[in-house]
Amino acid sequence: MNANEMIKIISKVWCTNEDLQKLSGLGITNTSKLKRKIKEELEKDGNTLPIGLLPMSEVVKYLNIDIDYYKKIAEYQLKEKVIQNVL
C-alpha cells in the first residue's frame, strides 16, 4: 500500500475490518483480535459503537500512525507521478 492509499483509508470516519487489516498489515485472525481489543477499550470508557465499525481516529491513535508523515510522502509521490507523466 502506498501513502496515497493510506491517506484515503484514514480519511474515513469509520474503520471496517478490511481497513484495519490494510492499516495493521495483519491477517484476518489477528485483525479480528485487534479489533476486539480496541472495541473493548472504547466500550470500557463508555462509548457506544456501530456494529462492525471502529472510529478511525481511535484506530489511528492505537496504531500510532503518523498522518503528517504519510501526507508528505503522498505529496511527494503525486509530484513524482506528474513528472513521470510529463516525460
C-alpha positions in Angstrom: 0.0 0.0 0.0 1.4 3.4 -0.9 1.0 6.6 1.1 -1.9 7.9 -1.1 -3.9 4.7 -0.3 -3.1 5.1 3.4 -4.4 8.7 3.4 -7.5 7.6 1.6 -8.2 4.9 4.2 -7.5 7.1 7.2 -9.7 9.9 5.8 -12.7 7.8 6.5 -14.8 8.4 9.7 -15.3 4.7 10.4 -12.9 1.8 10.1 -14.0 -1.5 8.7 -12.4 -4.9 9.1 -10.8 -4.5 5.7 -9.5 -1.1 6.5 -8.0 -2.3 9.8 -6.4 -5.3 8.0 -4.7 -3.0 5.5 -3.6 -0.4 8.1 -2.2 -3.0 10.5 -0.8 -5.4 8.0 -2.2 -8.3 10.0 -4.0 -11.4 8.7 -7.8 -11.9 9.3 -7.5 -13.7 12.6 -5.1 -11.2 14.2 -7.1 -8.3 12.7 -10.2 -9.6 14.5 -8.3 -9.9 17.8 -7.0 -6.3 17.4 -10.5 -5.0 16.5 -11.9 -6.7 19.6 -9.2 -5.2 21.8 -9.8 -1.7 20.5 -13.6 -2.1 20.8 -13.4 -3.4 24.4 -11.2 -0.4 25.4 -13.6 2.1 23.8 -16.7 0.4 25.3 -14.9 0.3 28.7 -14.7 4.1 28.5 -18.5 4.2 28.0 -18.5 4.6 24.2 -21.2 3.0 22.1 -20.1 1.8 18.6 -21.9 0.9 15.5 -21.8 -2.8 14.7 -18.6 -3.9 12.9 -17.1 -0.4 12.9 -14.4 1.5 14.9 -13.8 5.2 14.9 -10.9 5.8 12.5 -9.4 8.4 14.8 -9.1 5.8 17.6 -7.6 3.3 15.2 -5.0 5.9 14.0 -4.1 6.6 17.7 -3.9 2.9 18.6 -1.7 2.1 15.6 0.4 5.2 16.1 0.0 6.3 12.5 1.9 9.5 11.7 -0.6 11.3 9.5 1.8 14.2 8.7 4.5 11.8 7.5 2.1 10.0 5.2 0.7 13.3 3.8 4.3 14.4 3.0 5.0 11.1 1.3 1.7 11.2 -0.7 2.5 14.7 -1.9 6.0 13.6 -3.0 4.5 10.6 -4.8 2.0 12.8 -6.6 4.7 15.1 -7.7 6.8 12.2 -9.0 3.8 10.8 -10.9 3.2 14.2 -12.5 6.9 14.5 -13.5 6.9 10.9 -15.0 3.7 11.7 -17.0 5.4 14.8 -18.5 8.5 12.8 -19.5 
